[in-house]
Amino acid sequence: MEENAKPQPYPAPGPVELKKIRENIYLATGGLGSNNGFYIGEDCVVAIDAKMDEASSAQALKLLRGITPLPVKHMILTHGDIDHITGLTAYPGGMTITAHEKAAIDIEKSGNAALSKYHPNVTFTDFMELKVSGKIIHLMNYGPGHTTGDSIVYFRDEKAAFVGDLVFIGREQIVHHARGGSVAGLIKNLRALVELDAEIFFPGHYESVTKFDIIKHKREIEEKQAAVAGYIKEGRTLEEIKSAMGVKDAPIRPGMRFFPGIVECAYLELTAGQKGLRGI
């Protein structure tokens, strides 16, 4: 993109679609914000993430009602970013809402009054078996990655996992460095996904990926991290490193915030507190 190019408006969201991905498991794509999952259990539905606005979540719920009359009684949040939680207002109050303890803190700090009755009421630290509606759903956290409180939502029998924003395909991977996210931690999370007995993975902003895609994604981030470490040893500045690696910060879309890319996050992480390269 040319240096003087003006940022383009955020594209209008496409229609919400509900797609069957496994027996009793559905994926809601489209709309504003992240993809959502639904598991239809024996007596209720378990949702995984909401969309970014009430209208998009309402569309997903309308499509869900065309498949099952069972109510959504449980919500699992993969993390606390607004594009995964703001649409919670379309859901009934009184749900059991489960998230990692640090994601719960992020949601509390967001200060969104509309979400006051949608704060997580069940939290976990490392691992949790959620027994609900005749199903055991495994929740896992491998430390800071995209955020400080990412959850992998694993359906063992179906060999499927919802991975939130730990995997971005076709766009720059975001790590919320300013809020405790970690490039080294992201690599650790991706390594755990590679080792997981799963065949298909559902990121928040891409319909599905395979283990091969995750291996490739991990390798690309590892290579960037290693390159940054090498340039730091040479005494290069951040701007010099970004120039050498061909990184150009894209103009910010109206109403959106700037998020530093992997190269900048790796630099900040490796140079913080005079820790040198001990993170490698």
Sequence and secondary structure as in RCSB ss.txt:
>XXXX:A:sequence
MEENAKPQPYPAPGPVELKKIRENIYLATGGLGSNNGFYIGEDCVVAIDAKMDEASSAQALKLLRGITPLPVKHM
ILTHGDIDHITGLTAYPGGMTITAHEKAAIDIEKSGNAALSKYHPNVTFTDFMELKVSGKIIHLMNYGPGHTTGD
SIVYFRDEKAAFVGDLVFIGREQIVHHARGGSVAGLIKNLRALVELDAEIFFPGHYESVTKFDIIKHKREIEEKQ
AAVAGYIKEGRTLEEIKSAMGVKDAPIRPGMRFFPGIVECAYLELTAGQKGLRGI
>XXXX:A:secstr
  TT            EEEEEETTEEEEE SSS  EEEEE SSSEEEE   SSHHHHHHHHHHHHTT    EEEE
E S   HHHHGGGGGS TT EEEEEHHHHHHHHHT  GGGGGGS SEEESSEEEEEETTEEEEEE  SSSSSSS 
 EEEETTTTEEEEETS   SS     GGGT  HHHHHHHHHHHHHSS SEEEETTSS B HHHHHHHHHHHHHHH
HHHHHHHHTT  HHHHHHHTT       TT      HHHHHHHHHHGGG TTTT 
